[in-house]
């Protein structure tokens, strides 16, 4: 069956089976390997994408359910030469150890800051609660999201000048 | 270790996407019911898919027939009709926890929805899926019992309304017939003020299957409890309503209740098992504490 969806701003039409998961579609058909498979059961958050504006475990979405959806993966957030402020903050805070969880963490951070630009540490923990870091580097990941909130606040005030 | 990919190359070759015909994504409930009537239990119903894809991990390709309800927008509404709150079965946990109607009238259900899984799960998982999976640990189920919810089951033959407390028949079992779909959850609204408590015990705050849950809703006239809804999850083969303990609270003021004794009455009426999330003994002891905590919380909120 054929589905249509928008991935990182680009319209796509793809042939899928129901046992293609959104995760498989993004990684194998579209080559977006920033989407990681950890547990494959929705428990680790490594496969997190933003689907129709909401955090979603792409390993738990049969591709046909993504028909007409709008998907954002970490590749759509920033590029190597032009990092998103959240990505910059992860680098500056030293929040990356093995790195496997980071695309999911970055997207969970983005979703949180979109809704709540000045979160408390507790709110950051809640916003990231669906993402596991098995290096256990949580402290710096939380620092990075708090730092990104500061950066985005400054940018926001700049642009309103 | 190299794990076999759930999407195997050979499957891709035998059935290409274009050839796959047994995936139904109907645009109308009528069509969905016709498909369910035709395939009965030979078809997997997909709502948010958060249980379905976990249960069928690495063998998704073995599912021959799919009935995907995701395009049935009529089942995603929350509205008030006939003094009842009607919640469409395809409403997500995220929609429940953010709905003003739910927060104002069914605070315990909203709180339970907020404790389901993680943000990634709440955005996809549905109330209908939680009910139809019928796990004794389903987080929304104890609150639905407390609020005396009933469920609308539809088939091509017609519809029937089943009370939540009659619906669950065993672990992951319920009384739905093979040709039926759950379409709506109905919860009576009340004139009197209600106060409630929701407590979930698990090893972590997020992404955890409950070790036990307790949902208590009390309805007051002045300070007198005139109605009580008490239910628990993960303490018996199904989520259970504790009607005898409810009756012990009705007609009294909170100040007349012996919280600890009520906790013991709860303990006497549950039937938990030992499993990897907790022992029978642990669950019995904690059940006492949860009842005390719930009553304390309600007392504080009414403070």
Interface residues (C-beta under 8 A of the other chain):
Chain A: X1 X2 X14 X15 X16 X17 X18 X19 X20 X21 X24 X28 X40 X41 X42 X43 X45 X48 X51 X54 X55 X56 X57 X59 X60 X61 X62 X64 X65 X67 X108 X111 X127 X129 X130 X131
Chain B: X6 X7 X11 X12 X15 X16 X17 X18 X20 X23 X25 X46 X49 X50 X53 X54 X57 X58 X60 X61 X63 X66 X68 X70 X94 X117 X118 X119 X120 X121 X123 X124 X205 X206 X207
